[in-house]
Structures are given as structure tokens and as C-alpha cells.
Amino acid sequence: MLGWSQGKLAEAAAVSRTTVVDFERGIRIPHRNNLSAIRRALEAAGIEFIPENGGGAGVRLFRRSSDA
């Protein structure tokens, strides 16, 4: 949705690129603090996480940030 590379997400979340790569590959789940940092970075860029409401959880692009 944002067109970010793994490196851009890692930088925005202040986590290692390896953390992002391993998470995307399903190799491991990041520590809670890293997951929170990734979520905050995505939310700051305009990603909105939609809770389960009978139709399934999801995400949407709420607004585009100026640097996305």
C-alpha cells in the first residue's frame, strides 16, 4: 500500500532489516516491542488496522503521508 521497501520499513520502525525480512517470510515473530514499532511506523504513514468485525480483520490506507 505504501510502496515501502523492507529497508524503508525497518528504518521507519527503528528495527533491523532482518527483523522485517524474517517476519515477512514467516520465519519468526518479532519481539513485542518490535511489532509495536512496526505497527506505529505503518500507522504514522497512514495505514489503519481494522479489527475483526465479522468480515475479517484487515488494513486500509487512511491517508498518504507526505514522504510515502
C-alpha positions in Angstrom: 0.0 0.0 0.0 2.8 2.4 0.8 5.3 1.1 -1.7 8.0 0.8 1.0 10.9 -1.5 0.8 11.9 -3.7 3.7 14.7 -1.3 4.4 12.3 1.7 4.5 10.0 -0.1 6.9 12.9 -1.1 9.1 14.2 2.4 9.2 10.8 4.0 9.9 10.3 1.5 12.7 13.9 1.6 14.0 14.3 -2.1 13.8 16.7 -4.2 11.8 16.0 -5.2 8.2 16.5 -8.8 9.3 13.6 -8.4 11.7 11.3 -7.3 8.8 12.6 -9.9 6.4 12.2 -12.8 8.9 8.7 -11.6 9.8 7.6 -11.4 6.2 9.0 -14.8 5.5 7.2 -16.3 8.5 10.5 -17.5 9.9 9.8 -15.8 13.3 7.5 -13.4 15.0 9.4 -10.3 16.2 9.5 -9.4 19.9 6.5 -7.5 21.1 8.4 -4.1 21.2 9.5 -4.6 17.5 6.0 -5.5 16.4 4.7 -2.4 18.2 7.3 -0.3 16.5 6.4 -1.7 13.1 2.7 -1.0 13.7 3.4 2.5 14.9 5.5 3.3 11.8 2.8 1.9 9.5 0.1 3.9 11.3 2.1 7.1 11.1 2.3 6.6 7.4 -1.5 6.3 7.1 -2.2 2.5 7.4 -5.3 1.8 9.5 -5.6 -1.6 11.1 -9.3 -2.8 11.0 -10.3 -5.1 13.8 -12.3 -8.3 13.3 -15.9 -7.4 12.8 -17.5 -10.5 11.4 -16.0 -9.9 7.9 -12.4 -10.5 8.9 -9.6 -8.3 10.1 -7.8 -6.1 7.6 -5.9 -2.9 6.8 -6.6 0.1 4.7 -4.8 3.2 3.6 -6.4 6.0 5.6 -4.2 8.9 4.3 -1.0 9.2 2.4 1.8 10.8 4.3 3.9 13.4 2.6 7.0 11.2 2.5 5.4 7.9 1.4 
